[in-house]
Amino acid sequence: MKLVLRCFLTLLLPAVAAIAQKPQPPAAPNNPAAPTVMFDVFWEPATPQQYTITVQASGETRYVSRNPTKPADENGVQGDDYETHFTMSPGAREKIFSLSEQARFFNGDFDYKKHTVANTGKKTLSYTDSNRHFATTYNWSENAAVDQLTRMFQGISNVIEHGRKILFLRRFDKLGLEAELKAMEEQAAGHYLNELQVIALTLESIANDPSVLNIARQRAKRLLAQSAKEEASYVKPER
């Protein structure tokens, strides 16, 4: 019996490993009947390699990131999938759905094909409600609404992944916090961060932590101030 079980596991484990190496499908909306916009990207050289952001009309948002084809580290540890839920700010939510409408709810081919452009990953935008289900896949799009949505979602992912890193640094390497927060400030200045409110509590805890270097605390405070201004910066797009 033990021999049979060992043979079974020998055959099963490689198959499971092979499945784990493939990019996983986007996370499904929590409520399929609600108007929902989903953004999914897979770009093998990036970290994370794949992430999915699912936003419902209520503002309920789910973020999932994974590294499906990255090999295990020197300790044999494979990167875990990460998932978090939050409420999108009203301004960002309104802009996402307004831009989606402007892009005909992604009913069509929006991929730029006039000439070759740099590969920045396979991206998919989809829209679902009780009457419609459309999706478009592209590398880069010259459609202004699709381009704005891509930048918004990329900025949200940047904020969440930075948030994960500063939590790690605060626990294991507080001296490294200043460099990470400096990088965040530079990205914020370049408009590469969106929805800083998602990690506002983390930034606030760092800003108020006397065991953290003062320069890092000041950077956290400035990012908090940026988060407070962010909602006002959302301008309703023209239709």
LINHUQUI-V795519 format. One record per backbone hydrogen bond with DSSP energy under -0.5 kcal/mol. CO is the residue of the C=O (numbers start at 0). NH is the residue of the N-H. If there is no record, write none. Layout:
((CO & NH) (CO & NH))
This chain:
((0 & 4) (1 & 5) (2 & 6) (3 & 7) (4 & 8) (5 & 9) (6 & 10) (7 & 11) (8 & 12) (9 & 13) (10 & 14) (11 & 15) (12 & 16) (13 & 17) (14 & 18) (15 & 19) (16 & 20) (18 & 21) (30 & 33) (32 & 129) (34 & 56) (35 & 127) (36 & 54) (37 & 125) (38 & 52) (39 & 123) (40 & 50) (41 & 121) (42 & 45) (48 & 42) (49 & 65) (50 & 40) (51 & 63) (52 & 38) (52 & 54) (53 & 61) (54 & 36) (55 & 58) (58 & 87) (59 & 55) (60 & 85) (61 & 53) (62 & 83) (63 & 51) (64 & 81) (65 & 48) (65 & 49) (66 & 69) (72 & 75) (75 & 77) (76 & 72) (81 & 64) (83 & 62) (85 & 60) (85 & 87) (88 & 92) (89 & 93) (90 & 94) (91 & 95) (92 & 96) (93 & 97) (94 & 98) (95 & 99) (96 & 100) (97 & 101) (98 & 102) (99 & 104) (100 & 103) (102 & 105) (103 & 106) (105 & 107) (107 & 109) (117 & 119) (120 & 122) (121 & 41) (122 & 137) (123 & 39) (124 & 135) (125 & 37) (126 & 133) (127 & 35) (131 & 128) (133 & 126) (135 & 124) (137 & 122) (139 & 111) (142 & 146) (143 & 147) (144 & 148) (145 & 149) (146 & 150) (147 & 151) (148 & 152) (149 & 153) (150 & 154) (151 & 155) (152 & 156) (153 & 157) (154 & 158) (154 & 193) (155 & 159) (156 & 160) (157 & 161) (158 & 162) (159 & 163) (160 & 164) (161 & 165) (162 & 166) (163 & 167) (164 & 168) (165 & 169) (166 & 170) (167 & 171) (168 & 172) (172 & 175) (173 & 176) (175 & 179) (176 & 180) (177 & 181) (178 & 182) (179 & 183) (180 & 184) (181 & 185) (182 & 186) (183 & 187) (184 & 188) (185 & 189) (186 & 191) (187 & 190) (194 & 197) (195 & 198) (196 & 199) (198 & 202) (199 & 203) (200 & 204) (201 & 205) (202 & 206) (203 & 207) (205 & 208) (207 & 209) (208 & 211) (212 & 216) (213 & 217) (214 & 218) (215 & 219) (216 & 220) (217 & 221) (218 & 222) (219 & 223) (220 & 224) (221 & 225) (222 & 226) (223 & 227) (224 & 228) (225 & 229) (226 & 230) (228 & 232) (229 & 232) (229 & 233) (230 & 233) (232 & 234))
